[in-house]
Amino acid sequence: MRVSLSPIRIASRDAPQADCPQCRSTSPLLFSVGDLNQKVQAQEFDYYQCRDCGLIFLSPIPGDLGVFYPPSYYAIPGSVEDLKSGTEPEFYKLEAIKSFASGRRLLEIGPSYGRFALLAKSAGFEVHAFEMDRACCAFLNDVVGISALHTTDVIESMRKSGPHEVIAMWHSLEHLPDPWTLLDLVHDRLSPGGILAIATPNPGSFQFRIFKQSWVHVDAPRHVELIPPEVLTRRLSSRGLKRVHFTTSDRGARDCDALGWQVWLQSLSHRYPESSFGKYVEFVGLQLTRIARCVEMLPGLGSAYTAVFRKT
């Protein structure tokens, strides 16, 4: 059963507008929100929702997004052994690609410090990476033994890249200022029968409908776009990539669900510190999250989706 929910509308009809970066339609302001997760700066950021395709996007995009990734953003492990100990949550990614991959040459875009990259390497893939963080890139090259290119221009790096049997983007697509140009390049950079694997926050999720701009996975301004799965599927289909796998209830989605409710429960405890009423509210909130987690297992309602596309 698929649950359909009406689009969010917070801004008034006479609110500012911006052009959708995906389909170029004029789009009204959806909401404004600050950097709730990292609190790097005190400013607010405007997100719009396209009336035609439903894409939610940030406009304008800050000139230097790197400022919003503080040194504490990446908790780089001290060794390969430490890295290995944290790979268990990444197995869903490996399972998603192993079922469809026709070869072993894999490019990961935005691997961070490399939990999945190490897992893929151990599974026999020849792993290459594009990474925007210099320290993560050094760790990948020098410690993990992954061939990682440090780049702040992923599109140009993709243009110069050779063919791959697998291209993976695990929660990196939403961080890119121009994901559509990059996605348009993917078909030509995949070998015949190659696959593109993507995991990204789901703006059709149950949590987003409840929390709206306060949803932890909005993550302003680091998440530049929240892409409805049908928008991504249509775009890639028109570029010769057929969707062969889709889910909103795998391990990655469940982890995103859990984080969303954890942040909400923390906000409740901060609102009523050390009071009997606060403990009651927290107890009720915990019961509600348990019910909500069941709802999130319904098709399309998880906080993230994983999709695999094959070159046709």
Backbone as a ProteinNet text record, in pm:
[ID]
protein_1_A
[PRIMARY]
MRVSLSPIRIASRDAPQADCPQCRSTSPLLFSVGDLNQKVQAQEFDYYQCRDCGLIFLSPIPGDLGVFYPPSYYAIPGSVEDLKSGTEPEFYKLEAIKSFASGRRLLEIGPSYGRFALLAKSAGFEVHAFEMDRACCAFLNDVVGISALHTTDVIESMRKSGPHEVIAMWHSLEHLPDPWTLLDLVHDRLSPGGILAIATPNPGSFQFRIFKQSWVHVDAPRHVELIPPEVLTRRLSSRGLKRVHFTTSDRGARDCDALGWQVWLQSLSHRYPESSFGKYVEFVGLQLTRIARCVEMLPGLGSAYTAVFRKT
[TERTIARY]
84.6	0	88	59.3	132.7	45.7	99.2	26	62	-38.7	-14.8	-45.4	49	31.6	43.9	-33.4	-33.3	97.2	138.9	263.5	260.5	379.1	392	384.1	315.1	314.6	319.1	430.7	445.8	440.4	504.5	511.1	379	353	230.4	242.1	129.3	127	210.3	225.3	301.7	447.8	493.4	632.7	727	857.5	957.2	956.6	1010.1	1016.3	1156.9	1185.6	1314.9	1293.3	1387.9	1377.9	1428.1	1349.2	1386.2	1511.7	1615.4	1737.3	1722	1613.4	1592.4	1511.5	1398.2	1310.8	1291.8	1353.7	1352.2	1216.8	1122.7	993.3	1005.3	922.5	919.2	862.2	930.2	896.5	881.1	774.6	753.1	837.3	860.2	929.9	850.1	918.3	854	875	1000.8	1030.1	1169.4	1194.3	1327	1369.8	1498	1545.2	1693.4	1736.8	1877	1955.2	2082.8	2170.8	2145.6	2043	2000.7	2095.4	2165.1	2247	2387.4	2454.4	2592.9	2606.1	2507.2	2505.8	2634.9	2679.6	2802.6	2780.9	2665.7	2631.9	2486.3	2450	2315.8	2214.5	2253.3	2162.7	2060.3	1955.3	1854.9	1872	1824.4	1838.8	1701.2	1680.1	1549.7	1545.1	1441	1417.1	1285.7	1289.4	1175	1129.4	1003.1	953.4	890.2	940.1	890.8	746.2	660.9	520.3	505.8	598.3	585.4	645	771	835.6	842.5	823.6	824.2	959.4	1065.3	1198.4	1200.9	1268.5	1289.8	1436.3	1462.3	1599.1	1629.8	1757.3	1809.4	1844.3	1802	1838.8	1833.8	1940.9	2064.8	2152.7	2242.8	2339.3	2456.4	2498.1	2613.2	2735.1	2808.4	2923.7	3030.7	3047.6	3147.6	3080.2	3026.2	2959.3	3055.5	3185.6	3283.9	3288.4	3248.9	3247.7	3154.4	3051.9	2949.9	2983.5	3104.3	3154.2	3270.6	3242.6	3349.8	3440.5	3560.9	3652.3	3590.2	3496.7	3433.1	3331.2	3302.5	3200.8	3241.7	3370.9	3422.7	3502.6	3453.3	3524.7	3614.2	3728.7	3816.5	3875.8	3863.7	3918.2	4070.6	4122	4266.1	4343.7	4274.7	4343.8	4245.1	4299.1	4213.5	4130.6	4189	4115.6	3993.8	4012.8	3899.7	3794.9	3840.4	3747.8	3668.2	3735	3668.3	3559.2	3583.8	3486.4	3355.5	3355.7	3233.8	3168.6	3207.6	3155	3022.7	2980.9	2859.8	2736.2	2715.6	2598.7	2604.9	2719.7	2734.6	2699.7	2671.2	2649.2	2529.7	2429.4	2313.1	2352.9	2452.7	2501.4	2569.2	2651.8	2720.7	2621.3	2520.7	2418.7	2342	2317.5	2242.2	2315.7	2448.7	2521.8	2564.3	2590.1	2637.2	2533.9	2406.9	2300.6	2292.3	2349.2	2330.2	2460.6	2572.3	2698.5	2745.6	2787.9	2838.2	2990.4	3054.9	3200.6	3248.7	3378.8	3438.4	3497.7	3499.5	3558.3	3452.6	3478.7	3377.9	3431.2	3349.6	3379	3278.4	3329	3240.8	3261.8	3152.9	3156.6	3113.4	3204.9	3177.8	3184.5	3296.6	3305.1	3331.3	3352.2	3394.5	3527.2	3538.2	3665.3	3668	3559.6	3574.2	3522	3415.8	3364.8	3314.5	3231.6	3184.6	3298.3	3385.6	3496.5	3581.6	3609.7	3686.3	3609.2	3479.6	3396.3	3395.4	3380.9	3380.1	3515.7	3621.4	3756.1	3774.8	3729.7	3741.4	3658.4	3550.5	3464.6	3517	3631.6	3692.8	3673.7	3613.7	3597.3	3726.5	3751.9	3861.7	3803.7	3832.8	3763.3	3844.7	3778	3831	3730.8	3776.3	3687.1	3716.8	3610.1	3621.5	3578.3	3665.8	3633.4	3666.9	3572.9	3587.9	3664.8	3670.6	3740.5	3886.2	3978.8	4120.5	4170.6	4129.4	4175.2	4121.4	3995.2	3938.2	4011.5	4042.1	4110.5	4248.5	4320	4451.9	4440	4339	4318	4289.4	4206	4173.9	4298.1	4378.3	4497.4	4606.3	4636.2	4754.4	4729.3	4607.6	4579.5	4494.8	4386.7	4294	4343.7	4426.2	4475.8	4375.4	4290.2	4192.3	4245	4233.9	4275.6	4171.1	4198.5	4101.6	4156.1	4075	4110.1	4046.7	4128.5	4073.6	4026.3	3897.7	3842.1	3726.9	3719.3	3603.4	3516.2	3554.6	3477.1	3449.7	3346.1	3315.1	3273.2	3206	3158.9	3276.9	3376.4	3493.9	3572.2	3579.6	3649.4	3577.3	3445.1	3368.1	3390.4	3397.2	3420.8	3553.4	3653.1	3785.1	3799.2	3695.3	3702.9	3685.7	3749.6	3730.6	3603.5	3577.1	3454.3	3459.6	3341.5	3328.3	3208.4	3216.2	3100.8	3000.4	3048.5	2961.9	2999.9	2900.4	2918.3	2824.7	2878.8	2800.3	2801.7	2685.6	2670.5	2583.6	2648.8	2577.4	2564.1	2449.1	2421.1	2523.8	2552.4	2638	2566.5	2469	2400.8	2336.2	2275.3	2203.9	2297.1	2427	2525.3	2578.1	2551.1	2613.3	2536.4	2607.9	2540.7	2472.4	2524.5	2465.8	2461.3	2370.3	2365.4	2317.9	2241.2	2179.5	2281.2	2374.8	2479.5	2563.4	2592.8	2669.2	2592.7	2464.1	2385.2	2374.5	2371	2364.3	2491	2602	2728.6	2742.4	2661.4	2681.2	2671.4	2572.4	2551.4	2679	2744.9	2865.7	2984.4	2980.7	3092.7	3070.2	2958.7	2932.3	2960.5	3020	3038.2	2901.6	2889.3	2761.6	2713.2	2588.6	2533.3	2573.8	2650.5	2694.7	2580.1	2605	2497.9	2538.2	2437.1	2449	2368.1	2432.3	2364.6	2360.6	2241.2	2221	2140	2183.7	2100.8	2095.1	1976.8	1958.6	1833.3	1823.2	1702.1	1575.8	1466.8	1340.1	1243	1219.6	1125.5	979.6	953.9	819	798.9	896	892.9	787.4	751.7	657.8	713.8	842.6	902.6	902.6	933.9	938.9	802.4	697.9	562.5	527.1	587.9	560.2	647.8	779	874	901.2	872.3	891.7	1034	1048.1	1182.1	1269.9	1211.1	1288.7	1341.8	1307.7	1353.2	1505.1	1565.5	1710.9	1777.4	1709.3	1770	1752.2	1686.9	1694.5	1839	1896.2	2038.9	2086.2	2013.3	2051.4	2185.3	2269.4	2256	2334.1	2380.5	2463.5	2384.1	2255.9	2172	2109.9	2163.2	2123.5	1990.4	1965.8	1840.5	1788.1	1655.7	1586.6	1507.5	1545.5	1499.3	1393.9	1269.7	1169.5	1215.8	1195	1245.6	1192	1067.3	1012.4	1079.6	1126.1	1198.1	1331.9	1402.7	1530.3	1511.9	1408.7	1384.8	1353.1	1267.9	1233.9	1356.5	1434.3	1551.5	1651.5	1679.8	1777.8	1723.4	1594.7	1534.5	1549.1	1531.4	1545.8	1690.4	1784.7	1927.3	1976	1886.2	1925.6	1962.1	1907	1933.8	1800.8	1784.5	1659.2	1669.8	1568.3	1568.3	1541.5	1630.9	1617	1600.9	1615.7	1601.6	1561	1466.8	1423.2	1366.6	1404.9	1349.6	1360.1	1266.1	1274.2	1275.3	1310.1	1305	1428.1	1538.9	1660.6	1731.1	1847.7	1920.3	1949.2	1988.5	2018.9	1898.7	1782.4	1660.1	1621.5	1634.7	1597.5	1689.4	1817.3	1910.2	1872.9	1832.1	1788	1659.3	1568.2	1446.7	1482.5	1572.2	1609	1671.1	1756.4	1819.1	1714.9	1618.5	1514	1436.1	1398	1321.5	1409.9	1536.6	1628.8	1643.4	1658.8	1671.9	1543.9	1429	1301.2	1286.1	1322	1312.8	1408.9	1526.1	1620.4	1563.7	1493.9	1433.9	1326.6	1253.1	1153.2	1219.1	1327	1393.5	1455.5	1501.6	1558.6	1450.1	1330.1	1220.8	1167.4	1176	1125.8	1235.4	1341.1	1453	1417.8	1452.5	1444.8	1309.8	1200.4	1067.8	985.5	893.4	809.9	722.9	674.2	594.8	680.9	806.7	897.3	920.7	931.8	951.5	827.9	709.8	586.6	580.9	613.6	614.3	713.4	829.9	932.4	885	815.6	763.4	660.2	568.4	466.7	533.5	633	704.4	771.1	828	893.4	792.8	673.5	569.7	524.6	513.3	473.6	577	704.5	808.6	802.6	767.4	756.5	645.2	533.9	423.5	466.6	533.9	575.4	673.8	761.9	858.7	788.8	673.2	594.9	539.2	490.3	439.3	549.4	670.4	781.1	825.7	781.1	811.8	720.5	613.4	527.5	601.9	570.3	643.2	641.7	759.1	772.5	781.7	767.4	757.4	882.3	985	1109	1183.2	1275.1	1344.3	1450.6	1485.4	1581.1	1541	1588.7	1566.9	1699.1	1703.7	1816.7	1764.2	1830.5	1788.3	1909.8	1890.4	1995.3	1941.6	2022.5	1985.9	2088.6	2040.6	2130.5	2132.1	2251.1	2264.8	2204.1	2114.2	2044.8	2109.5
-119.6	0	124.4	219.4	345.4	456	528	639.8	767.4	840.6	966.5	1083.2	1176.1	1293.1	1418.6	1521	1643.6	1719.8	1799.7	1875.3	1973	1997.4	2094.6	2234.4	2322.3	2461.8	2547.2	2614.8	2699.6	2846.1	2879.4	3018.2	3061.9	3191.2	3245	3252.5	3278	3279.5	3392.2	3502.5	3614.9	3609	3490.7	3473.1	3481.9	3500.6	3504	3374.2	3380.8	3265	3248.1	3125.4	3095.2	2991.6	2982.4	2885.6	2749.4	2646.8	2509.8	2468	2419.7	2379.8	2252.3	2179.5	2055.5	2077.7	2149.2	2166.4	2311.5	2405.1	2548.9	2615.9	2548.9	2611	2709.8	2812.5	2908.1	2840.1	2856	2780.1	2874	2855.9	2943	2900.5	2995.6	2967.6	2867.2	2765.6	2664.2	2695.6	2722.3	2760.5	2821.3	2887.2	2938.7	2874.8	2839	2767.8	2795.4	2793.4	2813.7	2683.5	2694	2577.7	2511.7	2428.1	2369.6	2260	2194.3	2078.8	2116.2	2203.4	2239.2	2377.4	2464.5	2600.9	2677.1	2666	2735	2885.5	2926.6	3068.2	3086.6	3208.8	3236.3	3272.4	3274.1	3316.7	3209	3248.8	3154.6	3132.3	3016.6	2976.8	2946.5	2987.2	2972.8	2846.9	2768	2648.4	2665.9	2630.1	2642.7	2504.1	2493.6	2367.8	2391.6	2318.5	2334.5	2286.6	2369	2331.6	2219.1	2210.9	2113.2	1977.2	1975.3	1845.7	1807.9	1904.4	1874	1882.2	1911.9	1924	2033.2	2007	2106	2147.4	2277.3	2321.5	2451.6	2467.1	2585.5	2692.7	2816.2	2928	3058.4	3139.6	3111.5	3015.1	2948.1	2858.9	2943.2	2928.1	3004.9	2989.1	3096.8	3094.7	2996.4	2976.1	2882.3	2784.5	2677.9	2578.4	2511.5	2510.4	2445.7	2502.1	2628.3	2692.2	2618.1	2554.3	2491	2345.3	2303.5	2172.1	2192.9	2210	2234.7	2112.8	2129.6	2016.5	1897.3	1923.7	1815.2	1736.7	1782.7	1717.7	1575.3	1554	1421.8	1366.1	1260.1	1195.9	1086.3	1125.9	1031.5	933	802.3	702	711.7	649.9	654.6	551.4	448.3	340.3	265.6	175.1	89.9	-2	-49.1	-137.1	-65	62	140.8	159.2	179.8	196.1	68.1	-46.6	-175	-199	-155.9	-180.8	-106.8	-7.7	68.7	39.3	-70	-96.8	-172.3	-229.5	-311.2	-236.9	-108.5	-37.6	-14.8	-42.8	-19.1	-140.6	-254.5	-376.3	-365.6	-287.6	-273.8	-213.3	-126.1	-65.5	-170.2	-251.5	-355.8	-454.6	-492.7	-584.8	-523	-393.2	-325.5	-329.7	-319.6	-318.5	-457.6	-549.1	-682.2	-755.9	-729.1	-798.5	-755	-637.6	-582.3	-550.1	-543.9	-504.3	-610	-564.1	-654.6	-655.5	-571.5	-564.4	-514.6	-495.2	-466.3	-327.1	-248.2	-114.2	-17.9	37.6	115.8	254.7	354.6	492.4	536.7	581	637.5	787.9	861.2	1007.6	1049.8	1114.3	1158.7	1047.5	975	860.6	897.8	1027.8	1068.9	999.3	934.6	869.9	722.4	670.9	545.7	417.7	421.1	295	203.3	258.3	174.6	141.4	237.4	213.2	95.5	88.8	-23.2	-154	-150.1	-269.3	-319.4	-227	-265	-320.4	-258.7	-308.3	-450.1	-474.8	-608.3	-710.9	-665.4	-755.3	-779	-720.3	-746.4	-639.9	-525.6	-417.8	-335.1	-285.8	-191.5	-52.3	4.7	124.6	250.5	346.4	481.3	577.9	698.2	791	935	1016.6	1163	1212.7	1286.5	1334.4	1482.3	1557.5	1702.4	1747.2	1662.9	1699.5	1653	1744.5	1713.7	1609.5	1623.3	1530.1	1389	1378.9	1248.2	1186.1	1268.1	1219.6	1164.6	1234.2	1188	1056	1042.6	918.3	802.3	827.1	722.9	676.3	769.5	735.7	672.2	733	695.5	582.5	570.3	471.4	355.7	388.4	285	217.6	289.7	233.3	241.7	344.2	370.7	483.9	469.3	574.7	686	792.1	900.1	1030.2	1096.3	1225.3	1335.4	1426.6	1541.8	1642.7	1675.3	1767.5	1846.7	1972.6	2055.6	2077.7	2018	2026.8	1885.4	1824.9	1685.8	1669.9	1769.3	1760.7	1753.1	1839	1836.3	1706.6	1661.1	1534.2	1418.1	1422.2	1317.5	1321.3	1440.8	1453.4	1388.2	1395.2	1340.6	1194.5	1140.8	1005.1	901.4	785.9	674	598	489.5	412.3	331.1	312.8	233.6	140.7	26.1	-64.5	-22.9	47.1	93.5	237.1	323.5	456.1	464.3	498.1	499.2	637.6	680.4	809.1	787.3	762.5	733.9	861.5	921.9	1045.2	1154.8	1167.3	1277.1	1362.4	1305.1	1377	1504.9	1499.2	1614.7	1728.2	1700.5	1802.2	1882.6	1838.5	1898.4	2021.3	2130.1	2250	2227.7	2133.5	2107.6	1956.5	1885.3	1740.2	1697.6	1783.3	1741.3	1733.4	1825.1	1815.9	1690.4	1662.2	1541.5	1416.6	1409.8	1291.9	1275	1386.2	1377.2	1318	1324.1	1268.9	1119.7	1068.1	932.9	828.8	841.9	741	717.7	825.8	812.7	760.1	770.3	724.3	583.9	522.4	384.8	290.2	176.3	71.8	13.5	-54.3	-117.9	-209.8	-191.2	-269.5	-221.1	-110.8	-57.3	0.6	19.7	65.9	191.6	269.8	386.5	358.3	366.9	344.1	473.7	508.3	635	610.1	670.3	681.7	829	876.6	1019.5	1039.3	1149.6	1173.1	1175.5	1131.7	1118	1229.5	1328.7	1436	1391.5	1267.3	1212.7	1135.2	1142.9	1061.8	1108.2	1017.7	1047.3	1156.9	1147.1	1245.9	1386.4	1399.6	1533.8	1599.3	1519.5	1573.9	1624.8	1565.7	1606.5	1723.4	1709.7	1806.3	1924.3	1908.2	2014.3	2070	2201.6	2260.5	2220.4	2167.6	2125.3	1982	1914.9	1776.6	1774	1683.8	1679.4	1659.7	1591.6	1562.2	1674	1784.2	1905	1956	1957.4	1987.5	2109.4	2219.1	2343.3	2394.6	2449.9	2455.9	2345	2244.6	2139.1	2055.2	2033.7	1963.7	2067.4	2072.8	2175	2140.6	2010.5	1967.9	1843.1	1836.3	1715.6	1667.1	1551.3	1506.3	1397.1	1421.8	1314.8	1199.9	1076	962.9	957.6	998.8	994.6	1095.9	1208.7	1308.3	1250.7	1187.4	1125.3	1015.1	933.1	821.8	870.8	972	1025.8	1084.7	1160.2	1225	1121.2	1020.4	920.7	830.2	802.6	723.1	792.6	924.8	1000.4	1003.8	969.8	964.7	822.1	727.4	590.1	505.1	538.1	459.5	410.4	280.2	219.4	180.8	216.4	180.4	31.6	-37.2	-181.1	-217.1	-118.4	-145.5	-16.2	-29	88.6	43.6	115	85.5	208.4	220.1	322.8	256.8	127.8	57.6	-29.7	-3.6	-79.9	-27.1	-81.5	-41.6	108.6	161.5	303.8	390.1	354.3	430.4	419.9	300.8	283.1	363	370.1	451.8	599.9	644.9	784.4	808.5	710.6	720.6	737.5	651.5	652.5	785.3	840.9	969.1	1079.5	1079.9	1182	1179.6	1059.3	1050.2	1077.9	1038.1	1066.5	1216.4	1290.8	1436.4	1496.8	1445.1	1496.7	1470.3	1350	1317.5	1402.6	1429.2	1516.7	1656.6	1704.3	1837.7	1841.3	1730.9	1724.1	1729.8	1655.4	1653.6	1788.7	1861.6	1994.2	2096.3	2070.7	2163.9	2152.6	2031.5	2010	1944.3	2017.1	1956.4	1924.3	1802.1	1762.2	1789.8	1761.6	1780.9	1654.1	1628.7	1508.9	1515.5	1635.5	1649.8	1619.1	1665.4	1638.8	1490.3	1415.1	1270.7	1203.4	1255.5	1201.5	1229.2	1352.7	1388.9	1302.2	1280.1	1199.1	1054.5	1003.1	866.5	855.1	951.5	951.1	963.5	1052	1069.2	941.1	866.6	740.5	640	634.2	542.5	583.8	714	762.1	726.7	736	702.4	555	470.4	327.5	300.8	371.8	357.9	412	528.2	591.4	504.3	433.5	348.3	239.2	194.4	96.6	161.1	284.5	356.9	375.7	403.5	430.8	309.4	192	72	56.2	137.8	134.4	189.7	142.2	185.8	337.2	394	535.8	628.2	577.1	665.9	670.6	593	598.6	729.2	762	891.3	901.3	790.1	791.6	683.6	697	589.7	548.8	421.9	366.4	322.2	363.7	328.5	287.4	187.7	141.9	152.3	210.3	229.8	161.6	95.1	25.4	94.5	105.8	164.1	72.3	126.3	45.7	66.4
0	0	0	-86.2	-90.2	-33.6	61.8	122.8	50.7	4.8	-65.2	25.6	34.3	119.8	35.7	68.2	-10	8.8	-90.6	-78.3	37.2	94.3	202.7	143.8	210.8	170.7	296.3	317.8	435.4	396.4	285.4	242.2	179.5	180.9	123	-28.4	-94.3	-239.8	-299.7	-226.5	-279.7	-235.9	-194.3	-149.7	-268.6	-242.9	-351.4	-431.9	-551.7	-640.2	-694.8	-740.2	-800.6	-909.2	-1002.8	-1112.4	-1066.7	-1094.4	-1058.6	-1135.6	-1068.7	-1138.3	-1221.4	-1200.3	-1274.8	-1401.4	-1389.9	-1506.5	-1546.9	-1469.5	-1500	-1480.4	-1416.3	-1389.5	-1273.2	-1275.7	-1165.6	-1041.7	-928.6	-807.5	-688.7	-608.9	-491.9	-372.2	-282.6	-158.7	-75.8	-25.5	58.6	206	244.8	382.2	390.3	502.2	535.2	666.1	675.2	792.9	813.8	938.7	970.4	969.6	1000.6	1010.9	1146.6	1152.7	1279.4	1328.1	1235.5	1273.6	1319.2	1243.6	1276.4	1339.8	1311.2	1369.1	1339.4	1214.2	1173.5	1168.1	1111.2	1103	1143	1176.8	1229.4	1120.7	995.1	888.4	855.4	781.3	733.8	584.3	538.6	399	341.7	216.9	151.6	66.1	86.9	5.6	-70.6	-197.7	-286.7	-330.7	-371.5	-425.4	-561.6	-659.9	-796.5	-807.1	-864.9	-882.8	-984.8	-1079.8	-1187.5	-1151.9	-1105.6	-1081.8	-934.2	-843.3	-701	-633.4	-708.1	-649.6	-542.9	-431.8	-326.4	-332.7	-342	-365.5	-292.6	-259.6	-191.9	-294.6	-267.2	-354.2	-273.8	-282	-353.3	-274.5	-346.4	-281.8	-232.9	-108.4	-58.4	-149	-166.2	-255.9	-214.5	-84.4	-34.8	61	5.2	89.3	185.5	151.7	236.8	376.9	392.6	524.6	619.8	566	648.7	682.5	650.4	689	786.6	914.9	1012.5	1025.7	1082.4	1099.5	1171.5	1261.3	1335.9	1252.6	1130.1	1046.7	1012.1	986.5	952	1069.9	1131.5	1242.3	1184.8	1128.5	1060.6	1161.4	1134.5	1227.3	1238.3	1342.8	1364.4	1287.1	1235	1164.5	1075.9	991.9	909.1	997.7	1107.1	1199	1257.4	1294.8	1344.6	1236.2	1113.3	1001.5	978.1	981.2	959.9	1062.8	1186	1292.8	1270.8	1180.7	1154.6	1022	955	820.3	819.9	933.3	933.8	880.8	916.6	861.9	711.3	648.3	505.5	420	481.2	404.3	310.3	348.2	259.5	125.8	128.2	4	-84	-22.4	-97.5	-157	-79.8	-130.9	-247.3	-240.7	-346.7	-479.7	-475.9	-602.9	-648.5	-554.8	-594	-678.5	-652.3	-726.4	-872.2	-905.2	-1039.2	-1112.6	-1041.1	-1104	-1204	-1322.1	-1425.2	-1431.2	-1348.6	-1346.8	-1212	-1201	-1070.8	-1058.7	-1165.5	-1157.5	-1103.7	-986	-914	-881.8	-909.5	-872.6	-766.5	-651.6	-549.9	-544	-552.3	-545.6	-406.1	-333.8	-197.7	-95.8	-85.8	6.2	151.3	182.2	315.5	345.9	462.2	495.6	456.5	392.3	320.4	381.1	460	515.4	403.9	312.5	202.6	106.6	79.7	-12.5	34.7	164.3	218.4	203.7	230.1	217.8	73.2	-22	-163.3	-206.5	-158.9	-189.8	-136.7	-14.4	45.1	-29.9	-96.9	-174.1	-315	-348	-477.6	-583	-546.2	-642.8	-652.1	-772	-793.5	-769.8	-653.9	-608.4	-636.9	-699.1	-717.2	-654.4	-622.2	-552.1	-589.6	-587.8	-591.8	-454.2	-387	-253.2	-241.3	-181.3	-172	-47.8	54.5	177.3	169	188.2	170.5	271.9	398.8	501.3	475.9	436.6	403	284.9	186.6	67.2	103.8	189.2	232.4	308.1	393.1	467.4	371.8	270.9	173	98.1	53.1	-25.1	60.3	173.7	251	349.6	399.9	504.1	451.7	379.6	333.2	205.4	129.1	3.9	-109.5	-106.6	-212.4	-298.9	-430.2	-522	-520.9	-446.3	-428.2	-485.1	-565.4	-623.3	-540.1	-488.4	-417.8	-521.1	-518	-617.6	-559	-595.9	-562.4	-685.5	-797.9	-922	-971.3	-913.5	-944.4	-1090	-1144.5	-1282.3	-1378.5	-1360.7	-1447.2	-1427.7	-1304	-1277.9	-1345.9	-1346.4	-1413.5	-1564.6	-1619.6	-1764.2	-1804.7	-1717.3	-1747.3	-1707.9	-1643.6	-1590.4	-1700.6	-1681.3	-1772.1	-1741.3	-1813.2	-1791.3	-1661.6	-1602.4	-1480	-1495.4	-1427.7	-1424	-1316.7	-1214.1	-1105.5	-1069.9	-1058.2	-1000.4	-880.1	-764	-640.5	-578	-532.8	-465.7	-341.9	-228.8	-104.6	-21.9	-26.1	47.6	15.9	-110.8	-158.5	-262.5	-333.6	-440.3	-388.9	-270.9	-215.5	-175.5	-166.9	-128.3	-247.8	-368.8	-486.3	-534.3	-566.5	-618.4	-753.1	-834.3	-965.9	-991.4	-924.4	-942.9	-1080.8	-1149.1	-1275.3	-1388.5	-1393.2	-1494.6	-1471.9	-1346.2	-1315	-1357.4	-1324.6	-1360.7	-1511.7	-1583.1	-1729.1	-1789.2	-1715.1	-1762.9	-1734.5	-1645.2	-1595.6	-1706.6	-1795.7	-1899.7	-1980	-2019.2	-2101.4	-2020.8	-1889.5	-1806.8	-1751.5	-1786.5	-1747.8	-1863.8	-1835	-1935.4	-1972.2	-2086.2	-2121.1	-2009.6	-1969.1	-1859.7	-1722.2	-1714.9	-1586.2	-1505.9	-1376.9	-1288.1	-1212.3	-1179.1	-1091.9	-966.6	-850.1	-721.8	-643.1	-594.8	-523.9	-397.9	-287.3	-166.9	-130.7	-94.6	-67.9	18	92.8	173.5	87.9	146.7	76.3	116.5	28.9	64.6	66.6	24.4	36.1	165.2	254.7	376.3	475.5	562.9	671.4	762.1	793.9	883.5	825	696.5	638	641.4	623.5	628.5	768.1	868.7	1006.7	1050.2	1027.9	1081.7	988.8	861.1	763	771.3	784.1	778.9	897.4	1003.9	1120.1	1106.5	999	977.1	971.7	1045.4	1055.6	919.9	827	696.8	594.1	632.8	549.7	553.5	672.8	694.4	616.1	629.2	560.1	613.6	523.8	378.1	307.9	382.8	321.9	223	250.5	154.7	61.5	-57.2	-154.5	-219.5	-242.3	-304.4	-235.5	-220	-176.7	-297.8	-349	-480.3	-466.5	-506.5	-507	-596.1	-555.2	-634.1	-776.2	-795	-930.7	-1022.4	-966.1	-1045.6	-1091.4	-999.7	-1032.9	-1136.1	-1118.9	-1210.5	-1351.3	-1362.8	-1494.7	-1563.6	-1488.9	-1546.9	-1598.7	-1516.9	-1557.6	-1668	-1665.5	-1772.9	-1907.3	-1907.5	-2033.3	-2081.4	-1992.3	-2026.8	-2045.2	-2060.4	-2090.5	-1970.9	-1851.7	-1731.3	-1673.4	-1669	-1623	-1475.5	-1397	-1255.7	-1239.1	-1166.9	-1146.4	-998.9	-911.1	-767.9	-698.2	-602.4	-526.5	-392.4	-286	-153.8	-63.7	28.7	134	272.1	278	406.7	431.1	361.8	387.5	511.8	541.7	662.5	662	547.8	540.9	572.2	517.6	544.9	691.4	748.6	889.1	981.2	945.5	1024.4	1017.1	898.7	883.8	962.2	960.7	1041.8	1189.1	1236.2	1377.5	1417.9	1331.3	1363.5	1374.5	1284.1	1288.1	1418.7	1462.4	1587.2	1708.1	1701	1810.9	1833.6	1725.6	1737.1	1793.5	1751.4	1801.2	1951.1	1994.2	2136.3	2219.5	2165.4	2234.3	2250.8	2146.9	2157.1	2265.4	2282.5	2389.3	2526.5	2542.6	2673.4	2706	2603	2626.7	2661.4	2610.7	2634.7	2777.6	2833.8	2969.9	3055.4	3085	3158.3	3303.9	3341.8	3482.9	3548.1	3476.7	3537.2	3518	3608.2	3597.8	3471.8	3440.5	3318.3	3196.3	3198.9	3088.1	3068.3	3176.7	3166.6	3107.2	3142.4	3084.7	2934.7	2896.2	2754.1	2677.6	2737.3	2671.5	2655.3	2756.2	2748.3	2636.2	2631.1	2525	2388.5	2380.3	2254.5	2208.3	2302	2267.6	2212.6	2271.2	2221.3	2080.5	2059.3	1927.1	1821.2	1857.8	1759.9	1722.3	1817.7	1787.2	1687.7	1703.7	1607.4	1471.1	1474.1	1348.9	1272.2	1343.8	1275.3	1194.9	1240.2	1163	1036.8	1049.7	932.6	829.8	876	784.4	704.5	743.9	666.1	545.6	538.8	421.4	300.4	178.7	59.2	43.6	26.5	-4	114.9	239	354.4	441.6	408.9	484.3	461.7	552.2	548.1	440.2	377.6	266.7	167.8	45.8	-51.4	-114.9	-152.8	-227.4	-362.4	-468.4	-602.9	-685.6	-770.6	-861.8	-1004.3	-1092.1	-1232.2	-1321.4	-1426.6	-1519.7	-1655.3	-1710.4	-1843.8	-1947	-2030	-2131	-2268
[MASK]
++++++++++++++++++++++++++++++++++++++++++++++++++++++++++++++++++++++++++++++++++++++++++++++++++++++++++++++++++++++++++++++++++++++++++++++++++++++++++++++++++++++++++++++++++++++++++++++++++++++++++++++++++++++++++++++++++++++++++++++++++++++++++++++++++++++++++++++++++++++++++++++++++++++++++++++++++++++++

